[in-house]
């Protein structure tokens, strides 16, 4: 489910609410200009609206869903909250709480969406909607992931929350979407390391750049940034005169990404020094070479 899609149950409730509202409107028209009747009649009386306390939890809940359907999210959230306040131990209060989390998220109020989702998980950890609450909590972090250059704290929180969905609810309809978003967030973190590494490389701080590119190669091997990280290692090591390391990085790059433009660039750099992409010397890249290419993990 996407970040703004709803559960099948929620969509059914909204359609029901809209239909009831239409029936109420038609009843009013049929009355020859009299007062508007039906379930929501009292709500439409702008000059003498009855207090919410005079309505049952289901009536308030369905009115909240109607407001959500018509994009009046502030009123929807207010009415969902009133269901909780007036009927705290009812089944409708439980439904209203998960819908609060959804409504806040639809309004990009991620902090309140997380708070509502977490309250639902605290109160109803075994409920059928608990996987959806956990998913809402996770994507409230995920949807806040900003440009690569910004602080990545939210990315880590998104990864942790998405992993919870995947591990705790592997058979739910939200697990597949969580896996996809987890991979994208993971790639985002690797992009952050690459950005910092390129910054250091451009300014001639080769050791600092190598440390960043090493993180990508060792910890983010499954991301889209690994090929470039290996190429930047070739550049950095050659700049420091460390030819064994440069050759080994080139060998790993050639084995895994030979069709990549990064490999061709690395190959040209090494050839320009009279070198070949091959395992040479010792060190952390030799360990990667043995593990990735030779399958030797010990």
N, C-alpha and C positions, 0 to 999 in steps of 0.2 A: 504493500500500500504506500502511495506517495505521501509526502509530508502534509498535504491538505486533503487527502481522501478520508472517507469515513468508513466505519464498520458497516456491514450490511444491515445490522440491527438499527444503527443510527439513521441510515438513509430511509429505512422503512418508517421509522418514527416521524421523520421530517415530512415524508409524503403524506402520512396519515394526518399530521397537523395541518398541512396546507389544504388537504381535502376538507377537513372539518371547518377550516376558516372559510372556504368557498361556500360550503353549505350554510354557514351562518350568514354570509353576505346575501345569498340567494333568499334565505328566509326573510331577511329584512326587506328585500325588494318586494317580495310577495305580500308583505304586510301593508302595502299602499302607503308607505311613508312613515309607518309607525316606528317604534323603537326597534333597534337591531336585536334579534334574539340569538339563540344558539349558545354553544359552549363558551365562546369568547365574547359574547355580547357585552358583558360588564367591562371588559378591557377596552372596548372601543368607545365607551362613553367618556370622552375627554373631560366633560365638565362635572361628572359625578361618578368617577371611577370607584368602585367598591374596594375596600381594603383587601390585600392579598390573603389575609387570614381567613376570609370568607370563602376561599377556594380550596379545593383539595389538592394534594400533591401532584396527582396526575394532570389536573387541569393546568396548574402553574408550569409543570414540566413541558407539556405540549405547547403552551404559549411560548416558552423559551425556545423550543425547537422551531416554532413558526418565525420568531424574530431572527433566529440564526439563518433560516432559509432565505429570509428577505434581507440579509446582510446587516441587520442591526445588531452587531455583535455585543456592543456595550449593554444593551437591554437584555440580550440573551444570557450573558454572564450574570447580570444582576438577578434575573429570574431563576437561573440554575442555583445561584447562591441562596436565594430565598427558600427554595425547596429544601436545601440542607438545613437552613436555620429553623424553618417552621416544622419540618417533619424529619428530624435528624436520624431516626432509626428505621425509616421506611425503605422499601426497595427503590422508590423513586429518588430518594436522597443519594443512594449509591449510584444510580444511573446519572443523576445530575452532576455528581462529582467528576466522573470520567468525561462528561460532555463539557464541563468547565475547562478541563485540561485541553480538550480539542478546540474549544472556542478561543481560548487565549492563544493557542498556537496559530490558529487561522488569522488572528489579529496581530501576529508577530510579537506578542507579549510573552517572550520565551521564559522569562523568570517566573511569572505567575503560572505559566503552563507547567513548568517543572514542579512548582510547589503543589499544584493540584494533583498532578500525576503521582507525586511521591506520597501525598496524603492518601490517595486511593490505594497504593501499594501497602501503606502502613495499616490501613483499616481492613482491606479486603485482599490479602496476599494470595488467597487460593481461588479467587473469583475467576470466572471465564474471561473477563476483560482485563485481568492482570497483565497478560502479555502485551495488550495494546497500551496499557498505562506505561509499562516499561519502555515500549517503543516510542511513545510520545515523549517521554523523558529524554531518551537518547537523541531523537532528532531535534529536540529543542536545543541541544548542544551542537549537533551537526549543522543545523541551518544557520548557526552563528559563526561558523568557521569563516574567517575573513581572508583577506589577501595573504599570500604566502609570507610577506614581510612583517606581518603583525605577530603579536604574542600567540603562542600555540597552546596555552593552557586549556582553552576550550576544545582543541583538537584531542588532547589527551583524555579529557572528560568524556568526549563523544565516543572515543575508542573504548573506554571502560564500560560505558553504558550500553553500547552496541554489542560488546562481547557478552554482557549479561543477558541480553535478549537471545543471542545465538546459543549460549550454553544452558540457560535456564528454560528456554522455550524452543528447543530445536525443531519441534514438529508444528509450530504455529505458523500462521500465514505471514508473519512479520520476520521470520528468521532469514529468508532469502534476501529480502530488501536490506536487512541489517548487515548481511555478509557483503553485499555490494557497497553499501555506504562505509563499512569498515575498511574495505580495500581502498576506497577513494580517500578516506581520512588518513590512512597509513601512507598513501602516496603523497598526500599533502605534507606530512611531517618530513618525508624524504626531500621534498621540494624546498623546505625551509633549510635543511642542512646544505643542500646544493647552492642555494642563494648565498649563504654565508661563506661557503667554500670559494665560490667564484669571486666574491668580494675580496677575500684575502689573496687569492691567486692574482687578481688584477693589480694588486698593490705590492706584489712581490713578497708577501708573507707566506712563503711556501710551506713551512712546517705547519702553520695554523691551518692552511688550506687542506693539506694532506689529512689532518685529523678529522676534518669534516667529511671529506670524500671517503675516508675509511669507514666512518659510521654508516654511510649509505651502503657500501659494499658488504659490510659485515652484518648490519642489522636490518637493512631494507632491500635485500636481494631480489625480492619479488616485485618491486615497484618499477615504474617506467624510467627511473633515473639512474639505474645501475650502469648502463652502457656509458652515459656521459661521465659518471663518477670515475669509472676506470680510465677513460680517456684523459680526464683532468689529472688523474694520478700519474699517467705517463708524462704529461706536461710538467707537473710539479717536480717529479723525481729527476727528469732530465735537466730541469733548471738548477737543481741542487747537485747535479753530477752523479746521481745515484742510478747508474745504468742498469744494475741487476734488477732493482725494484721496478724500473720503468719497463724493462723487457718482460718481466713476469706479469705486470698489469696488462701489457699489450697482448700477451699470450692468452690470458683469461678472457680478455675482450674479444679476441679473434675466435676463440672456441665457442663462446656463447652468442656473440653478436657480429659475426663476420659480414653480414649484409648491411650492417649499420654504417652510416657515414662517419660515426665516431671512430670505428675501427680503421677506416681508410685514412682518416686524419692521423691517428696514432701510428699506423704503419708508415706513413710518409715521414713523420717526425723521427721515428727510429731509423728508417733507411737513410735519412739525412745525416745521421750520426754513425752510419756504418753498422747499425745494429739490427737484430731480428726480434720479432715477438717470440720469446721462448722463456721457459722457466729457468731462472738463474739465481744463484746466491741462496740466501736464507731469509727468514723473517715472516711477518704475518701474511704477506701475499703468497708465499710458498705454501702456507697452511691452507689458504683459500684454494690454491691451485690443486693441491692434493685432494681436498674434499670435493671440489666441484668437478674436476676433470678426471681424476683417477679414482674417485669414490673411496678414498682412504680417510677415515674419520679418526683414527687413532695415531 
